[in-house]
Amino acid sequence: MSQTPQTSSNPTAPSQAELAQRLIAGDITPAQFLGLSQEQLYVIATTAHRLLAQGQTQQALTLFKGLVAASPYDSVFHCNLAAAYVQAELYSEAMEEYSRAIQLNIANVDALAGRSELLLREGRVAEALNDLQAVLRLDPKAERETTQRARTTLVLLNKLADSAETAEPPKQP
């Protein structure tokens, strides 16, 4: 009988070296490498949301950045990071994160609604309308708060457009 120490109680579990190679190859995320479950990551996200709601934006940003680093293919974490950037008034960073969230999940209603608001801030109305329409197609019953906000935004834009059409053109001297 050998007295060789076991490196793992599960003989089928990959070694740290194998996991490191999978991480380097992009086959697993840093969270998977560290053994963090989705449930554990979402517990952290809940804490970050609470911090954001309490106005502790920098702490929330730190947690959301960590979540994005740990699980870079999770659209929700990118969207949450974007919302934290908006609260910190870091709008270009927020736009990047909303766009990344949408790249990862074209049906992320919260990211589409958030990005539409930033597009409107930049005066990019046609692009914002595309995102708003997508939100309403994806959540036609407006079950999400962000969809309700998107619907209100569309109503206001339509009223502005109607009033602009009926307004008299300015008189030339």
mmCIF file of the C-alpha atoms, coordinates in Angstrom:
data_MODEL
# 
_entry.id   MODEL 
# 
loop_
_atom_site.group_PDB 
_atom_site.id 
_atom_site.type_symbol 
_atom_site.label_atom_id 
_atom_site.label_alt_id 
_atom_site.label_comp_id 
_atom_site.label_asym_id 
_atom_site.label_entity_id 
_atom_site.label_seq_id 
_atom_site.pdbx_PDB_ins_code 
_atom_site.Cartn_x 
_atom_site.Cartn_y 
_atom_site.Cartn_z 
_atom_site.occupancy 
_atom_site.B_iso_or_equiv 
_atom_site.pdbx_formal_charge 
_atom_site.auth_seq_id 
_atom_site.auth_comp_id 
_atom_site.auth_asym_id 
_atom_site.auth_atom_id 
_atom_site.pdbx_PDB_model_num 
ATOM 1   C CA . MET A 1 1   ? 0.000   0.000  0.000   1.00 0.00 ? 1   MET A CA 1 
ATOM 2   C CA . SER A 1 2   ? 1.347   3.358  -0.991  1.00 0.00 ? 2   SER A CA 1 
ATOM 3   C CA . GLN A 1 3   ? 1.497   6.315  1.378   1.00 0.00 ? 3   GLN A CA 1 
ATOM 4   C CA . THR A 1 4   ? 1.188   8.820  -1.513  1.00 0.00 ? 4   THR A CA 1 
ATOM 5   C CA . PRO A 1 5   ? -1.049  11.727 -0.463  1.00 0.00 ? 5   PRO A CA 1 
ATOM 6   C CA . GLN A 1 6   ? -4.231  12.250 -2.455  1.00 0.00 ? 6   GLN A CA 1 
ATOM 7   C CA . THR A 1 7   ? -4.663  15.670 -4.041  1.00 0.00 ? 7   THR A CA 1 
ATOM 8   C CA . SER A 1 8   ? -8.419  15.286 -4.312  1.00 0.00 ? 8   SER A CA 1 
ATOM 9   C CA . SER A 1 9   ? -11.064 13.232 -2.558  1.00 0.00 ? 9   SER A CA 1 
ATOM 10  C CA . ASN A 1 10  ? -12.752 12.752 -5.937  1.00 0.00 ? 10  ASN A CA 1 
ATOM 11  C CA . PRO A 1 11  ? -10.483 10.816 -8.309  1.00 0.00 ? 11  PRO A CA 1 
ATOM 12  C CA . THR A 1 12  ? -12.471 12.028 -11.354 1.00 0.00 ? 12  THR A CA 1 
ATOM 13  C CA . ALA A 1 13  ? -12.221 15.713 -10.454 1.00 0.00 ? 13  ALA A CA 1 
ATOM 14  C CA . PRO A 1 14  ? -9.807  17.639 -12.668 1.00 0.00 ? 14  PRO A CA 1 
ATOM 15  C CA . SER A 1 15  ? -6.570  18.773 -11.077 1.00 0.00 ? 15  SER A CA 1 
ATOM 16  C CA . GLN A 1 16  ? -5.781  22.436 -10.499 1.00 0.00 ? 16  GLN A CA 1 
ATOM 17  C CA . ALA A 1 17  ? -3.348  22.272 -13.416 1.00 0.00 ? 17  ALA A CA 1 
ATOM 18  C CA . GLU A 1 18  ? -6.055  20.880 -15.702 1.00 0.00 ? 18  GLU A CA 1 
ATOM 19  C CA . LEU A 1 19  ? -8.486  23.543 -14.551 1.00 0.00 ? 19  LEU A CA 1 
ATOM 20  C CA . ALA A 1 20  ? -5.854  26.225 -15.128 1.00 0.00 ? 20  ALA A CA 1 
ATOM 21  C CA . GLN A 1 21  ? -5.334  24.974 -18.678 1.00 0.00 ? 21  GLN A CA 1 
ATOM 22  C CA . ARG A 1 22  ? -9.100  25.033 -19.283 1.00 0.00 ? 22  ARG A CA 1 
ATOM 23  C CA . LEU A 1 23  ? -9.241  28.581 -17.908 1.00 0.00 ? 23  LEU A CA 1 
ATOM 24  C CA . ILE A 1 24  ? -6.393  29.700 -20.178 1.00 0.00 ? 24  ILE A CA 1 
ATOM 25  C CA . ALA A 1 25  ? -8.085  28.051 -23.158 1.00 0.00 ? 25  ALA A CA 1 
ATOM 26  C CA . GLY A 1 26  ? -11.317 29.888 -22.384 1.00 0.00 ? 26  GLY A CA 1 
ATOM 27  C CA . ASP A 1 27  ? -13.222 26.687 -21.719 1.00 0.00 ? 27  ASP A CA 1 
ATOM 28  C CA . ILE A 1 28  ? -14.216 27.745 -18.207 1.00 0.00 ? 28  ILE A CA 1 
ATOM 29  C CA . THR A 1 29  ? -14.754 31.075 -16.496 1.00 0.00 ? 29  THR A CA 1 
ATOM 30  C CA . PRO A 1 30  ? -12.736 32.348 -13.549 1.00 0.00 ? 30  PRO A CA 1 
ATOM 31  C CA . ALA A 1 31  ? -15.766 31.627 -11.344 1.00 0.00 ? 31  ALA A CA 1 
ATOM 32  C CA . GLN A 1 32  ? -15.785 28.012 -12.481 1.00 0.00 ? 32  GLN A CA 1 
ATOM 33  C CA . PHE A 1 33  ? -12.047 27.777 -11.878 1.00 0.00 ? 33  PHE A CA 1 
ATOM 34  C CA . LEU A 1 34  ? -12.583 29.030 -8.336  1.00 0.00 ? 34  LEU A CA 1 
ATOM 35  C CA . GLY A 1 35  ? -15.510 26.691 -7.786  1.00 0.00 ? 35  GLY A CA 1 
ATOM 36  C CA . LEU A 1 36  ? -18.104 29.446 -7.413  1.00 0.00 ? 36  LEU A CA 1 
ATOM 37  C CA . SER A 1 37  ? -21.632 28.408 -8.343  1.00 0.00 ? 37  SER A CA 1 
ATOM 38  C CA . GLN A 1 38  ? -24.146 30.622 -10.134 1.00 0.00 ? 38  GLN A CA 1 
ATOM 39  C CA . GLU A 1 39  ? -26.115 30.692 -6.898  1.00 0.00 ? 39  GLU A CA 1 
ATOM 40  C CA . GLN A 1 40  ? -23.096 32.065 -5.023  1.00 0.00 ? 40  GLN A CA 1 
ATOM 41  C CA . LEU A 1 41  ? -22.517 34.686 -7.715  1.00 0.00 ? 41  LEU A CA 1 
ATOM 42  C CA . TYR A 1 42  ? -26.139 35.793 -7.533  1.00 0.00 ? 42  TYR A CA 1 
ATOM 43  C CA . VAL A 1 43  ? -25.889 36.145 -3.748  1.00 0.00 ? 43  VAL A CA 1 
ATOM 44  C CA . ILE A 1 44  ? -23.032 38.582 -4.374  1.00 0.00 ? 44  ILE A CA 1 
ATOM 45  C CA . ALA A 1 45  ? -25.153 40.352 -7.006  1.00 0.00 ? 45  ALA A CA 1 
ATOM 46  C CA . THR A 1 46  ? -27.973 40.745 -4.478  1.00 0.00 ? 46  THR A CA 1 
ATOM 47  C CA . THR A 1 47  ? -25.536 42.397 -2.077  1.00 0.00 ? 47  THR A CA 1 
ATOM 48  C CA . ALA A 1 48  ? -24.345 44.716 -4.857  1.00 0.00 ? 48  ALA A CA 1 
ATOM 49  C CA . HIS A 1 49  ? -27.954 45.667 -5.672  1.00 0.00 ? 49  HIS A CA 1 
ATOM 50  C CA . ARG A 1 50  ? -28.580 46.505 -2.041  1.00 0.00 ? 50  ARG A CA 1 
ATOM 51  C CA . LEU A 1 51  ? -25.461 48.688 -1.958  1.00 0.00 ? 51  LEU A CA 1 
ATOM 52  C CA . LEU A 1 52  ? -26.545 50.448 -5.143  1.00 0.00 ? 52  LEU A CA 1 
ATOM 53  C CA . ALA A 1 53  ? -30.019 51.102 -3.711  1.00 0.00 ? 53  ALA A CA 1 
ATOM 54  C CA . GLN A 1 54  ? -28.389 52.533 -0.567  1.00 0.00 ? 54  GLN A CA 1 
ATOM 55  C CA . GLY A 1 55  ? -26.340 54.928 -2.676  1.00 0.00 ? 55  GLY A CA 1 
ATOM 56  C CA . GLN A 1 56  ? -23.060 53.120 -2.086  1.00 0.00 ? 56  GLN A CA 1 
ATOM 57  C CA . THR A 1 57  ? -22.266 53.254 -5.777  1.00 0.00 ? 57  THR A CA 1 
ATOM 58  C CA . GLN A 1 58  ? -18.501 52.692 -5.602  1.00 0.00 ? 58  GLN A CA 1 
ATOM 59  C CA . GLN A 1 59  ? -18.886 49.563 -3.481  1.00 0.00 ? 59  GLN A CA 1 
ATOM 60  C CA . ALA A 1 60  ? -21.585 48.262 -5.834  1.00 0.00 ? 60  ALA A CA 1 
ATOM 61  C CA . LEU A 1 61  ? -19.363 48.997 -8.826  1.00 0.00 ? 61  LEU A CA 1 
ATOM 62  C CA . THR A 1 62  ? -16.536 47.024 -7.240  1.00 0.00 ? 62  THR A CA 1 
ATOM 63  C CA . LEU A 1 63  ? -18.772 43.998 -6.715  1.00 0.00 ? 63  LEU A CA 1 
ATOM 64  C CA . PHE A 1 64  ? -20.344 44.174 -10.185 1.00 0.00 ? 64  PHE A CA 1 
ATOM 65  C CA . LYS A 1 65  ? -16.910 44.521 -11.814 1.00 0.00 ? 65  LYS A CA 1 
ATOM 66  C CA . GLY A 1 66  ? -15.815 41.453 -9.889  1.00 0.00 ? 66  GLY A CA 1 
ATOM 67  C CA . LEU A 1 67  ? -18.891 39.528 -11.025 1.00 0.00 ? 67  LEU A CA 1 
ATOM 68  C CA . VAL A 1 68  ? -18.244 40.452 -14.660 1.00 0.00 ? 68  VAL A CA 1 
ATOM 69  C CA . ALA A 1 69  ? -14.621 39.354 -14.285 1.00 0.00 ? 69  ALA A CA 1 
ATOM 70  C CA . ALA A 1 70  ? -15.649 36.089 -12.624 1.00 0.00 ? 70  ALA A CA 1 
ATOM 71  C CA . SER A 1 71  ? -18.452 35.306 -15.063 1.00 0.00 ? 71  SER A CA 1 
ATOM 72  C CA . PRO A 1 72  ? -17.793 37.304 -18.244 1.00 0.00 ? 72  PRO A CA 1 
ATOM 73  C CA . TYR A 1 73  ? -20.512 35.606 -20.310 1.00 0.00 ? 73  TYR A CA 1 
ATOM 74  C CA . ASP A 1 74  ? -23.366 36.461 -17.944 1.00 0.00 ? 74  ASP A CA 1 
ATOM 75  C CA . SER A 1 75  ? -25.497 39.119 -19.595 1.00 0.00 ? 75  SER A CA 1 
ATOM 76  C CA . VAL A 1 76  ? -27.206 40.006 -16.325 1.00 0.00 ? 76  VAL A CA 1 
ATOM 77  C CA . PHE A 1 77  ? -23.933 40.923 -14.626 1.00 0.00 ? 77  PHE A CA 1 
ATOM 78  C CA . HIS A 1 78  ? -22.961 43.206 -17.514 1.00 0.00 ? 78  HIS A CA 1 
ATOM 79  C CA . CYS A 1 79  ? -26.384 44.851 -17.353 1.00 0.00 ? 79  CYS A CA 1 
ATOM 80  C CA . ASN A 1 80  ? -26.071 45.356 -13.583 1.00 0.00 ? 80  ASN A CA 1 
ATOM 81  C CA . LEU A 1 81  ? -22.625 46.851 -14.000 1.00 0.00 ? 81  LEU A CA 1 
ATOM 82  C CA . ALA A 1 82  ? -24.051 49.212 -16.618 1.00 0.00 ? 82  ALA A CA 1 
ATOM 83  C CA . ALA A 1 83  ? -26.779 50.342 -14.227 1.00 0.00 ? 83  ALA A CA 1 
ATOM 84  C CA . ALA A 1 84  ? -24.148 51.038 -11.571 1.00 0.00 ? 84  ALA A CA 1 
ATOM 85  C CA . TYR A 1 85  ? -22.144 53.041 -14.103 1.00 0.00 ? 85  TYR A CA 1 
ATOM 86  C CA . VAL A 1 86  ? -25.267 55.085 -14.892 1.00 0.00 ? 86  VAL A CA 1 
ATOM 87  C CA . GLN A 1 87  ? -25.741 55.822 -11.201 1.00 0.00 ? 87  GLN A CA 1 
ATOM 88  C CA . ALA A 1 88  ? -22.081 56.909 -11.075 1.00 0.00 ? 88  ALA A CA 1 
ATOM 89  C CA . GLU A 1 89  ? -22.724 59.074 -14.171 1.00 0.00 ? 89  GLU A CA 1 
ATOM 90  C CA . LEU A 1 90  ? -20.132 57.114 -16.162 1.00 0.00 ? 90  LEU A CA 1 
ATOM 91  C CA . TYR A 1 91  ? -22.275 57.001 -19.278 1.00 0.00 ? 91  TYR A CA 1 
ATOM 92  C CA . SER A 1 92  ? -19.782 55.765 -21.881 1.00 0.00 ? 92  SER A CA 1 
ATOM 93  C CA . GLU A 1 93  ? -18.845 52.832 -19.638 1.00 0.00 ? 93  GLU A CA 1 
ATOM 94  C CA . ALA A 1 94  ? -22.538 52.139 -19.088 1.00 0.00 ? 94  ALA A CA 1 
ATOM 95  C CA . MET A 1 95  ? -23.166 52.144 -22.849 1.00 0.00 ? 95  MET A CA 1 
ATOM 96  C CA . GLU A 1 96  ? -20.356 49.623 -23.341 1.00 0.00 ? 96  GLU A CA 1 
ATOM 97  C CA . GLU A 1 97  ? -21.725 47.300 -20.675 1.00 0.00 ? 97  GLU A CA 1 
ATOM 98  C CA . TYR A 1 98  ? -25.342 47.517 -21.888 1.00 0.00 ? 98  TYR A CA 1 
ATOM 99  C CA . SER A 1 99  ? -24.145 46.747 -25.412 1.00 0.00 ? 99  SER A CA 1 
ATOM 100 C CA . ARG A 1 100 ? -22.073 43.810 -24.167 1.00 0.00 ? 100 ARG A CA 1 
ATOM 101 C CA . ALA A 1 101 ? -25.083 42.482 -22.240 1.00 0.00 ? 101 ALA A CA 1 
ATOM 102 C CA . ILE A 1 102 ? -27.144 42.658 -25.432 1.00 0.00 ? 102 ILE A CA 1 
ATOM 103 C CA . GLN A 1 103 ? -24.403 40.902 -27.414 1.00 0.00 ? 103 GLN A CA 1 
ATOM 104 C CA . LEU A 1 104 ? -24.527 38.079 -24.898 1.00 0.00 ? 104 LEU A CA 1 
ATOM 105 C CA . ASN A 1 105 ? -28.335 37.980 -24.775 1.00 0.00 ? 105 ASN A CA 1 
ATOM 106 C CA . ILE A 1 106 ? -30.295 39.841 -27.446 1.00 0.00 ? 106 ILE A CA 1 
ATOM 107 C CA . ALA A 1 107 ? -33.441 39.385 -25.334 1.00 0.00 ? 107 ALA A CA 1 
ATOM 108 C CA . ASN A 1 108 ? -32.091 41.176 -22.244 1.00 0.00 ? 108 ASN A CA 1 
ATOM 109 C CA . VAL A 1 109 ? -34.960 43.622 -21.825 1.00 0.00 ? 109 VAL A CA 1 
ATOM 110 C CA . ASP A 1 110 ? -33.275 45.544 -19.007 1.00 0.00 ? 110 ASP A CA 1 
ATOM 111 C CA . ALA A 1 111 ? -30.142 46.112 -21.099 1.00 0.00 ? 111 ALA A CA 1 
ATOM 112 C CA . LEU A 1 112 ? -32.156 47.189 -24.141 1.00 0.00 ? 112 LEU A CA 1 
ATOM 113 C CA . ALA A 1 113 ? -34.194 49.643 -22.056 1.00 0.00 ? 113 ALA A CA 1 
ATOM 114 C CA . GLY A 1 114 ? -31.111 50.995 -20.305 1.00 0.00 ? 114 GLY A CA 1 
ATOM 115 C CA . ARG A 1 115 ? -29.217 51.431 -23.553 1.00 0.00 ? 115 ARG A CA 1 
ATOM 116 C CA . SER A 1 116 ? -32.214 53.185 -25.140 1.00 0.00 ? 116 SER A CA 1 
ATOM 117 C CA . GLU A 1 117 ? -32.144 55.776 -22.364 1.00 0.00 ? 117 GLU A CA 1 
ATOM 118 C CA . LEU A 1 118 ? -28.445 56.418 -22.931 1.00 0.00 ? 118 LEU A CA 1 
ATOM 119 C CA . LEU A 1 119 ? -28.987 56.645 -26.687 1.00 0.00 ? 119 LEU A CA 1 
ATOM 120 C CA . LEU A 1 120 ? -31.687 59.270 -26.087 1.00 0.00 ? 120 LEU A CA 1 
ATOM 121 C CA . ARG A 1 121 ? -29.262 61.210 -23.861 1.00 0.00 ? 121 ARG A CA 1 
ATOM 122 C CA . GLU A 1 122 ? -26.908 61.287 -26.853 1.00 0.00 ? 122 GLU A CA 1 
ATOM 123 C CA . GLY A 1 123 ? -29.677 62.364 -29.247 1.00 0.00 ? 123 GLY A CA 1 
ATOM 124 C CA . ARG A 1 124 ? -29.545 59.068 -31.147 1.00 0.00 ? 124 ARG A CA 1 
ATOM 125 C CA . VAL A 1 125 ? -33.319 58.809 -31.364 1.00 0.00 ? 125 VAL A CA 1 
ATOM 126 C CA . ALA A 1 126 ? -33.611 56.277 -34.218 1.00 0.00 ? 126 ALA A CA 1 
ATOM 127 C CA . GLU A 1 127 ? -31.314 53.794 -32.440 1.00 0.00 ? 127 GLU A CA 1 
ATOM 128 C CA . ALA A 1 128 ? -33.134 54.356 -29.153 1.00 0.00 ? 128 ALA A CA 1 
ATOM 129 C CA . LEU A 1 129 ? -36.463 53.673 -30.853 1.00 0.00 ? 129 LEU A CA 1 
ATOM 130 C CA . ASN A 1 130 ? -35.127 50.363 -32.174 1.00 0.00 ? 130 ASN A CA 1 
ATOM 131 C CA . ASP A 1 131 ? -34.184 49.305 -28.650 1.00 0.00 ? 131 ASP A CA 1 
ATOM 132 C CA . LEU A 1 132 ? -37.507 50.511 -27.214 1.00 0.00 ? 132 LEU A CA 1 
ATOM 133 C CA . GLN A 1 133 ? -39.470 48.602 -29.844 1.00 0.00 ? 133 GLN A CA 1 
ATOM 134 C CA . ALA A 1 134 ? -37.442 45.473 -29.110 1.00 0.00 ? 134 ALA A CA 1 
ATOM 135 C CA . VAL A 1 135 ? -38.253 45.839 -25.411 1.00 0.00 ? 135 VAL A CA 1 
ATOM 136 C CA . LEU A 1 136 ? -41.974 45.982 -26.142 1.00 0.00 ? 136 LEU A CA 1 
ATOM 137 C CA . ARG A 1 137 ? -41.791 43.007 -28.520 1.00 0.00 ? 137 ARG A CA 1 
ATOM 138 C CA . LEU A 1 138 ? -39.961 40.933 -25.902 1.00 0.00 ? 138 LEU A CA 1 
ATOM 139 C CA . ASP A 1 139 ? -42.233 41.916 -23.011 1.00 0.00 ? 139 ASP A CA 1 
ATOM 140 C CA . PRO A 1 140 ? -45.569 42.853 -24.621 1.00 0.00 ? 140 PRO A CA 1 
ATOM 141 C CA . LYS A 1 141 ? -47.464 42.663 -21.300 1.00 0.00 ? 141 LYS A CA 1 
ATOM 142 C CA . ALA A 1 142 ? -44.968 45.065 -19.690 1.00 0.00 ? 142 ALA A CA 1 
ATOM 143 C CA . GLU A 1 143 ? -44.349 42.729 -16.778 1.00 0.00 ? 143 GLU A CA 1 
ATOM 144 C CA . ARG A 1 144 ? -40.924 44.219 -16.059 1.00 0.00 ? 144 ARG A CA 1 
ATOM 145 C CA . GLU A 1 145 ? -40.454 47.678 -14.571 1.00 0.00 ? 145 GLU A CA 1 
ATOM 146 C CA . THR A 1 146 ? -37.976 48.538 -17.325 1.00 0.00 ? 146 THR A CA 1 
ATOM 147 C CA . THR A 1 147 ? -40.594 47.682 -19.971 1.00 0.00 ? 147 THR A CA 1 
ATOM 148 C CA . GLN A 1 148 ? -43.092 49.965 -18.281 1.00 0.00 ? 148 GLN A CA 1 
ATOM 149 C CA . ARG A 1 149 ? -40.481 52.725 -18.343 1.00 0.00 ? 149 ARG A CA 1 
ATOM 150 C CA . ALA A 1 150 ? -39.754 52.011 -22.018 1.00 0.00 ? 150 ALA A CA 1 
ATOM 151 C CA . ARG A 1 151 ? -43.460 52.173 -22.847 1.00 0.00 ? 151 ARG A CA 1 
ATOM 152 C CA . THR A 1 152 ? -43.763 55.527 -21.066 1.00 0.00 ? 152 THR A CA 1 
ATOM 153 C CA . THR A 1 153 ? -40.725 56.817 -22.949 1.00 0.00 ? 153 THR A CA 1 
ATOM 154 C CA . LEU A 1 154 ? -42.288 55.796 -26.278 1.00 0.00 ? 154 LEU A CA 1 
ATOM 155 C CA . VAL A 1 155 ? -45.565 57.515 -25.397 1.00 0.00 ? 155 VAL A CA 1 
ATOM 156 C CA . LEU A 1 156 ? -43.678 60.714 -24.537 1.00 0.00 ? 156 LEU A CA 1 
ATOM 157 C CA . LEU A 1 157 ? -41.632 60.543 -27.744 1.00 0.00 ? 157 LEU A CA 1 
ATOM 158 C CA . ASN A 1 158 ? -44.813 60.089 -29.776 1.00 0.00 ? 158 ASN A CA 1 
ATOM 159 C CA . LYS A 1 159 ? -46.406 63.112 -28.075 1.00 0.00 ? 159 LYS A CA 1 
ATOM 160 C CA . LEU A 1 160 ? -43.298 65.180 -28.782 1.00 0.00 ? 160 LEU A CA 1 
ATOM 161 C CA . ALA A 1 161 ? -43.334 64.102 -32.408 1.00 0.00 ? 161 ALA A CA 1 
ATOM 162 C CA . ASP A 1 162 ? -47.046 64.910 -32.728 1.00 0.00 ? 162 ASP A CA 1 
ATOM 163 C CA . SER A 1 163 ? -46.621 68.347 -31.161 1.00 0.00 ? 163 SER A CA 1 
ATOM 164 C CA . ALA A 1 164 ? -43.640 69.070 -33.398 1.00 0.00 ? 164 ALA A CA 1 
ATOM 165 C CA . GLU A 1 165 ? -45.701 68.209 -36.489 1.00 0.00 ? 165 GLU A CA 1 
ATOM 166 C CA . THR A 1 166 ? -48.595 70.466 -35.499 1.00 0.00 ? 166 THR A CA 1 
ATOM 167 C CA . ALA A 1 167 ? -46.463 73.385 -34.343 1.00 0.00 ? 167 ALA A CA 1 
ATOM 168 C CA . GLU A 1 168 ? -46.176 76.333 -36.660 1.00 0.00 ? 168 GLU A CA 1 
ATOM 169 C CA . PRO A 1 169 ? -42.808 76.702 -38.308 1.00 0.00 ? 169 PRO A CA 1 
ATOM 170 C CA . PRO A 1 170 ? -40.837 79.702 -37.041 1.00 0.00 ? 170 PRO A CA 1 
ATOM 171 C CA . LYS A 1 171 ? -41.442 82.853 -39.083 1.00 0.00 ? 171 LYS A CA 1 
ATOM 172 C CA . GLN A 1 172 ? -38.549 84.171 -41.071 1.00 0.00 ? 172 GLN A CA 1 
ATOM 173 C CA . PRO A 1 173 ? -37.865 87.942 -40.739 1.00 0.00 ? 173 PRO A CA 1 
# 
